[in-house]
Amino acid sequence: MKILVTGATGYIGRHLVGKLLTMPAIDLVLCARDITELESFDVPKIQLNINLEQDRNNINGADYDLLIHLAWGYLDNYKSLMHLESEYLHQFAFLKKLMNDGLSNITILGTCFEYGLQSGALIESMPANPMSSYGIAKDTLRRSLELVCSENEVNFKWLRLFYIWGKDQPERTLFGQLNKALERGDSIFPLSGGEQLRDYLEINEAVERIINLALQNNTQGVINCCSGIPISIRNLVEQYLMQLG
């Protein structure tokens, strides 16, 4: 199976590619804005800036059996209007082009932010009600692609990822900051009350679920990619610290 992976240099992308490389009978092709960041992976690479039409046109969807699409910009600011004014438009143009080429199997990473400010257990049949530019753009892309997929008979999976954590997360994240504090030997780590409940997956488990869902063909459409088990941020941090001793 020949799989195209976009967003391969991101936090999820790096872990996902590492896992796919251990699996038999899979030929990988990786996409990133800066392919020099992929030098450690001994597989074909394609430079892809989704904002550039020339880069988008350099990829022929008919060449691949499956697309796992992780790429998305402006993730440092979920409120930025660029998610709607730029990212959505270029993402839709790229993905529609691949389907028109003949790509018939697509798995795309969505977000729980599409649900908006809803509490309790969230199931796929609930109406989306995003409140941030990021969530609105993602949900708009999903709705747009569903129309294109229905016309092209595409196997389409939209994975709504919830919260992830890992010991090697970027420094801007909670666990990235916590690990820096541990490295410095800090005796105190500032944290809010931390009682809000979230659905967290450790990065390796999240990647395994993404791959398993992408490779199966029984379930399509929106799929919540999560544990189904709520945990408070405080308890998650305490469990992590206990594991580290």
C-alpha positions in Angstrom: 0.0 0.0 0.0 1.4 3.4 -1.0 0.5 6.0 1.6 1.0 9.8 1.4 1.4 11.6 4.7 1.1 15.4 4.9 2.3 17.4 8.0 5.0 14.8 8.6 7.2 17.2 10.5 4.6 18.0 13.2 4.4 16.5 16.6 1.8 13.9 15.6 3.3 13.5 12.2 6.8 12.5 13.4 5.4 9.9 15.7 3.0 8.6 13.1 5.7 8.2 10.5 7.9 6.4 13.0 5.2 3.9 13.6 4.3 3.4 9.9 8.0 2.7 9.1 7.8 -0.4 11.4 4.8 -1.9 9.5 5.3 -4.3 6.6 3.9 -3.8 3.1 3.7 0.0 3.3 5.4 2.4 1.0 5.6 5.9 2.5 5.8 9.3 0.8 6.1 12.2 3.1 5.1 15.9 2.6 6.3 18.9 4.5 7.0 22.6 4.0 10.7 22.0 4.8 11.7 18.5 3.7 15.2 19.0 5.3 13.4 18.3 8.6 12.6 14.8 7.3 16.2 13.8 6.6 16.2 11.1 9.3 13.4 9.2 7.4 14.8 7.1 4.5 11.7 7.4 2.3 10.6 9.6 -0.6 9.8 13.2 0.3 7.8 16.0 -1.4 8.0 19.7 -0.5 4.5 20.9 0.0 3.3 24.3 1.0 -0.4 24.0 0.7 -0.7 27.8 0.2 1.2 27.5 -3.1 -0.7 26.2 -6.2 2.5 25.0 -7.8 3.2 22.8 -4.8 -0.3 21.4 -4.8 -0.2 20.6 -8.5 3.1 18.7 -8.1 1.2 15.9 -6.3 -1.0 13.4 -8.3 -3.6 11.8 -6.1 -3.9 8.8 -8.5 -0.4 7.8 -7.4 -1.5 6.8 -3.9 -3.7 4.2 -2.2 -4.3 6.3 0.9 -3.8 9.9 2.1 -3.3 10.5 5.9 -3.7 14.3 6.0 -2.3 16.0 9.2 -1.1 19.3 7.7 -2.7 22.5 9.1 -1.3 26.0 9.7 -1.6 28.7 12.4 -1.9 26.2 15.2 -0.2 28.6 17.5 -3.4 30.8 17.4 -6.8 29.1 17.3 -8.5 32.4 17.1 -6.7 33.7 14.0 -9.0 34.5 11.1 -6.3 33.1 8.8 -7.8 29.7 9.5 -10.8 30.8 7.5 -9.3 33.4 5.2 -6.4 31.3 4.0 -6.0 27.8 5.5 -9.5 26.5 4.7 -9.4 27.7 1.1 -6.0 26.2 0.3 -6.7 23.0 2.1 -10.0 22.5 0.2 -8.3 23.3 -3.1 -5.5 20.7 -2.4 -7.8 17.9 -1.2 -10.4 18.4 -4.0 -7.6 18.3 -6.6 -6.3 15.0 -5.2 -9.8 13.5 -5.4 -10.3 14.8 -8.9 -7.0 13.1 -9.8 -8.5 9.8 -8.6 -7.5 9.4 -5.0 -10.3 7.4 -3.4 -9.1 6.8 0.2 -8.6 9.7 2.6 -8.2 10.0 6.3 -8.1 13.6 7.7 -7.4 14.8 11.2 -10.2 16.9 12.6 -10.6 18.3 16.1 -12.9 18.1 19.1 -13.0 21.9 18.8 -15.7 21.4 16.1 -18.1 20.5 19.0 -17.7 23.9 20.5 -18.5 24.6 24.1 -20.5 21.4 24.9 -20.0 19.5 28.1 -20.1 15.8 28.9 -19.7 12.9 26.6 -19.5 13.9 22.9 -20.7 11.5 20.2 -20.3 11.8 16.5 -24.1 12.3 15.9 -24.1 15.5 17.8 -24.3 18.7 15.7 -21.1 20.6 15.4 -21.1 24.1 17.0 -17.5 25.4 16.7 -16.8 28.7 18.5 -13.2 29.4 17.4 -11.9 30.3 13.9 -9.9 27.0 13.9 -12.9 24.9 14.8 -15.1 26.7 12.3 -12.5 26.3 9.5 -12.0 22.6 10.2 -15.8 21.9 10.3 -16.3 23.9 7.1 -13.6 21.8 5.4 -15.3 18.6 6.5 -18.7 19.7 5.2 -17.2 20.8 1.9 -15.2 17.6 1.4 -18.3 15.4 2.2 -19.9 16.9 -0.9 -16.9 16.2 -3.1 -16.5 12.7 -1.7 -20.1 11.8 -2.4 -19.5 12.7 -6.0 -16.3 10.8 -6.4 -17.1 7.7 -4.3 -14.2 8.3 -1.9 -13.6 6.3 1.3 -13.6 9.3 3.7 -12.7 9.3 7.4 -12.6 12.4 9.5 -10.9 11.7 12.8 -11.9 14.2 15.5 -8.8 14.2 17.8 -9.2 15.2 21.4 -6.3 16.0 23.6 -2.9 14.4 23.4 0.1 14.4 25.7 3.7 13.0 25.6 7.0 13.4 27.3 8.5 15.0 24.2 5.9 17.6 23.5 7.0 21.1 22.4 8.0 23.4 25.1 5.0 25.7 24.7 2.7 22.9 25.9 1.8 21.9 29.4 3.9 18.8 29.4 6.7 20.6 27.6 6.9 23.2 30.3 6.6 20.5 33.0 9.5 18.6 31.6 11.7 21.7 31.5 10.9 22.4 35.1 11.9 18.8 36.0 15.2 19.2 34.0 15.9 22.4 36.0 15.2 20.6 39.2 12.4 23.1 40.2 10.6 22.2 43.4 7.4 23.9 42.4 5.4 23.9 39.1 2.7 26.5 38.8 -0.6 25.0 37.7 -4.2 26.1 37.8 -6.7 24.1 39.9 -6.6 21.6 37.1 -10.0 20.1 37.9 -11.4 20.5 34.4 -12.1 17.2 32.8 -10.6 16.3 29.4 -10.1 13.3 27.2 -6.4 12.7 26.9 -4.5 10.1 24.8 -0.8 9.5 25.1 0.9 10.3 21.8 1.9 6.7 20.9 -1.6 5.5 21.7 -3.1 8.3 19.6 -0.9 7.5 16.7 -1.8 3.8 16.8 -5.5 4.7 16.8 -5.1 7.1 13.9 -3.3 4.4 11.8 -5.8 1.7 12.7 -8.7 3.9 11.7 -7.0 4.9 8.5 -6.3 1.4 7.4 -9.8 0.0 8.2 -12.7 0.3 5.7 -15.7 -0.7 7.8 -16.4 2.7 9.4 -16.3 6.0 7.5 -17.3 9.6 8.1 -16.8 11.4 11.5 -15.0 9.2 14.1 -14.0 10.5 17.5 -10.4 9.6 18.2 -10.2 9.5 21.9 -10.1 7.3 25.0 -13.7 7.9 26.1 -12.4 8.2 29.7 -12.4 11.7 31.3 -9.5 12.7 33.5 -8.6 16.0 35.2 -5.5 17.7 34.1 -4.2 17.7 37.7 -4.7 13.9 38.0 -2.9 13.4 34.6 0.1 15.5 35.8 0.2 13.6 39.1 0.1 10.2 37.4 2.9 11.3 35.1 5.1 12.5 38.0 4.5 9.2 39.8 5.6 7.3 36.7 8.8 9.3 36.7 9.3 8.8 40.4 
